[in-house]
Amino acid sequence: MASISGLALSRAFFFDAVKGILTRHFPGLKYAAALLGDGSEVLGLDDDISRDHHWGPRLQVFLEKSEHAAASGRARAILASELPLEFMGYPTNWTEPNDHHVQLLAAATGHPVNHRVEFHTVEGYMKEKLGLDGLELSAAEWATIPEQALLEFTAGEVFHDASGLLTRARQALAYYPERVWRALLASEWSMIAEEGAFVGRAGQRGDELGSAIVASRQVKRLMRVAFLLARRYAPYPKWFGTAFKRLPTSERLGPILHQVVGAVDWREREGTLVDACILLVEEMTANGIIPPVRLERGKYYGRDQVDVDLGPVIANLSKDVDESLFKIVNMGSTTQIIDDSRQFKVRDREIANAMKRLYSQ
């Protein structure tokens, strides 16, 4: 078997195996071919371990709505009969999904193969994965799409796009609009400010473990600020730190955050967190996101805890945001709200009500 990334394998699979079959049987058919969705290879983060499930020659084909019903079933059957049994040493045949919806590569002795060339329309795929009926999004719609879903749709690679529809959709969703982006930045800094004193307060009571837990939450939020400043969608926890290391600020911010999570004393922990806040605010001012603000270490309400007043930062970010994101839970996206200590009562009540509705169906 060739040593190759999953994205490169899928690209070669399309150009060297799938495309020729589609061209021969469906001349003039307009379609797009891509590798999107979940899977570490879509993010370019796969390694040898990634190959134990869901990894192999696979891709999605996007047909126009007028062609999908007539062509998708026939194309799927033709590919099952004509694809090679192996491609670059990997089977093109897959097991059926198991109870955990996992599919594995499985060598086949003959045709038809159970391939994973999936057929969709762009509209249907967006509805299924993003809950969208179009590309004219309100701020609320932007904020309620899980960030991981946006990342999965805009990452990966489009290998071929005859109509341009998939490419235009990915471009439209490439990143948050300016006024939504500023609201999310303001929300992230608000959450940081809300728990800024908790690291020291827990530490003063002799609760080093509790202090460390809060500090870890703050580290995660500061990393999210770094993603926002780079205008890149943040992945879910497995790849969060790996993707963070690719950000422009990680070289300077990373060592500071490592010091925070490695600290065994709450005073070092809270002081180093302030250093990280100052670094990111300085970056925002250097890039003209907010006007220069002077951040100074101070005592939280006169107590023996080091803190920094982030109020001017939040106020400046909040001047030009989409106010619809402030209506229900101050501000922010679904991804932010589920990890926001300001919203515990609102969140718990709403989640409880949602679960009741779900279980009653």
N, C-alpha and C positions, 0 to 999 in steps of 0.2 A: 504494500500500500504506500502511496506517495505521502510524504509529509507536507501537508498543505492546510491553510486555514479554511474554515468552513465556508466563508464568504467567497474565497477564491475557487473552492470546489464547486459551489453552486453556480458561479459565473461560468466556469468552464463547462459544467453540465448543461447549462442553457445553450451556449454557443456551439458546443461540439456534439450535442445529442438531441436536445429538445427542439431547438430552432429549426433544424433541417426537416424534422418530421412534420412540424406545424406548417412550414412553408410548402412542403410537398402535397399535403392533404388539404390545406386551407389557403390557397394562394389569394393574396389580396386582403386577408383577414387583418384588421387593425387590433392590436393588443399591446399590452405592456407586460414585461417579465421582470421580476424583482425578487429579492430576499428581504422581507420585512418581518416584523412581529417579535415574538419572544425567542430566546436562544442567545447564548453568549456570543455565538459567531456573528449575529446581527450587529452587535456592538463592537466587534473586532477584539473580543476578550477571551476567545476560546483557546484551549490548550489540549494536550493529550487526554487529560481527564474528562474534558467536555465530550469526548467521543463515545461515552458509555450509554448515552440515550439522546434521542431526538436529533442527533448529529449525523449528517450524511448528505448525499446528493439530493437536494430538494429545492423548491422555489414556488413562487406564486405567479400565476398568469391572470391578468386582468383583462376581461373582455368588455366590449361596449354592451350596454343594457340590451340593445336590439339584437345582439348576437348570442348572448349568454345562454338563453334557454335552448336554442337550436344547436349550438356548437360545443358547449362544455362537456356534455355527456359523451358525445361522439369522440371529441379530442382526448378525453380521459381514457376511453377504451382503446383508441388507436395507439396511444403512448404505452399502455399496458402491454400491447401486443408487439410493439416495435422497438421500444427502448432496449439497449443492451442489458444483459443480466448483471453486468458489472460496469462501473465507470471509474477509471483511475484506481482500480483495485478495490473499490467499495461496492457492495451490492446496491442495486437500484430498488430492490424489494424490501419492504418493511413489514413488520408484524402488525397485526391489528392492535388498536389501543387496548391496554390492559385496564384493570379497575382504577388505576391512578392516571389514566389517559396518556400513558407513556407508550411510545413506539420505538422499536429497536430495529436496526438493520438485520436482515436475515437472508442468507444466501438462497437463491432460487435455482432449481434445476431446469426450469423451462418457463415459457410464457403461459398466461399473462403474469406480469409482475404487479405487485401491490405498491405502486410508486407513490411518491409524495410531490407530484406536480399538482398544486391546488388551483382550482378555477374560481374566480370571483369577478364581481364588478367593483369598480372603485367606490361607487355609492354604497353598495352592500357591505363592503369591507369597513368603510368608515362608520357605518351605522353599528356594525357588530363590535368593532374594537374601540370606537371613540364615542358612540352614542350620538353621532352627528347626522343631520339630514342635509347639510350644505356647508359652505365655507364662509358665510356671512355670520360671524360669531359675535354675540354680545360679550361684555366683560364677564358676566356670570357664567356663560357657557365656557369661556376660556378657563375660569377659575375652578369649575367643577369637573373638568376632565383630569383624571389622575395623571400626574406628570410622567409616570412610567409608560402610560399608554401613548402619550405624545412622543416620547423618546422612541418607542418601538416603531411608530409609524414613520418617523423622520430619519431614523438610523438605517443601517443596511445599505443596499445599493439597488438602483434601477438599472437593469441590463439593457432594456429595450423599451421604447415607448412611442409607438407609431402615432397615437392621437395626442399625446402630451397631457392627458387628463390626470394621470397619476403624478406626474412631475409637478404640475401646477398645484395639485392638492398638497403635496409635500412642501412645496415652497410656501404656500399660504399658512401652513402650520409649523413652519421651521422654528419660530420662537414667539414668545408673548409680544403683543403690541406694547408700545412704549408706556401708555398710561396704566395698563394692567401690570406690566413689569415693575413700574415704580411702586404700585400698590403692594405687590408681593415683597419687594425689598423693604418697604415700610413695615409690613406685617412681620417679617423675619426679625428685624431690629426690635420691634415692640416685644416680641417673645423673649428675645435676649435680655432686654431691659427688665422685663417682668421678673425673671429669675436671677438677675445679676447678683443680688445680695444673698441668695439662698445658699450659695457655696460657703460663704463665711459664717452665716447664721447657724447652719448645721454643724460646721466645724467648731464654733464656739461652745456648742453643747456637747462636745466630745464625740460627735457622730461623723467620723472620718468617712465611713462607708456611704452614708447619706450625702455627704458633701461631694464625694467622688461621683456618685450617680448624677447629681445635678450638674456637675462640671462636664460630665460626658454628654449630657443633653445639650449643654451650651456649645460644646465642641461641634456637635452635629449641626447645630444651627449656624455657627460661624462658617462651617464648610458649605452649607446651603447658600449663605451669602456669597461665598466665592463662586459657586455655580451661577448664581444670578448675575454677578458682575461680569462673568465670562459669557453670559447669554447662552448657556448650555443647559439642557434638561438634565436633571440629576437622576441617576438610576436607583433602583431599590437596593436594600442594604448589602446584598452579596457583593455588588460591584461599586458601591458608593465610594469607598476609599480608593479603589483602583482607579476609578474615573477621576477622582479628585486630584490624584497625582499628575494628571495630564493638564490641569488648569494652570494658567499663567502665574497665579499667586501661590501655588503650592510650594514652590521652592523656598519662599520666605515664610509663609504661614505654617507649612507642615511641621517644621521643627518646634515651633512654639506650641502647637497643639499636642504634639508628642510629649512635650514637657508637662503640659496640663494633665494628661491622662496618666502619666507616669509619676506624678507627684504623690508623696506619702503624707504631706503636711498641708492643711487647708490654706495656710497663709501663702505658700508658694502657688497653690492651685488658683486662688482668686486673683493674685497679682499677675500671674502669667495670662489669665483670661483677659484681664484689662489690656495687657500688651497686644493680644490678638485683636481686640476690638479697635484699638488705636491704629494698628496697621491697616485694617480694612477700611476704616473711615478715611485715613490718609489717602488710600488708593482711590476712593470715591471722589475726594476733592481734587486729586491730581487729574482725574479723567473728566472733571467738570460735571459730575452727576449731582453734586450739591456744592454750594459755595463753601469756602474755607470755614471750618469751625474749630475752635480750640478745645480739645478734650484734656481734662486734667483729672488726675487721681484725687479722690476725695473720700470723706467718711460718710457712709450711708446713714443719713439722719443723725449724724454725730456719733454713731456707734463705732466700735473698734473693728470696722470692716472696710476694706478697700473697695471702692466702686467708681464708676465713671458715669457721668450724666449723658445719656444718649438722647435726651429730649430734643435738642436742636437738630440732630440727625434725622429723627423721625419726622419732626415738623417740616423740615425742608423737603424730604421725600414725599410728604403727604400733600404738598401744594398742587401738584399736577398729576392726580390719579383719577381713575374712574370711580366716582363716589358710590356707584351701585354695589361695590364690593364692601362697603361699610354698613350696609343696611341691617344685617341680621347678627353677625358675630364680629363686629368691629371691622375686620378686613381680612383678606387672605384667600388662599385657595383651599380646596378640599384636602390636598396633601398637607398643607400647613396646619389646618384646623384640627385634624385628628391627633396632632402632637402638641397642642397649645394648652398650657396650664391655665390660661385666662378663661378657657371655654369648658372647663370640666363639667359644670352643672348643665350648661346648655347642651354640650356634646352628649353626656350620658343620657339625658332625657330624650334627645332626638334619636340616638342610636337605639335606645330601648323601644321607642315607638316604632322605629323602622323595623326592628326585629319582630315586634308583635305583628306588624302587617305582613312580614315575610312568612312567619310561621303559620299565619292564619290562612294563607293561600292554599 
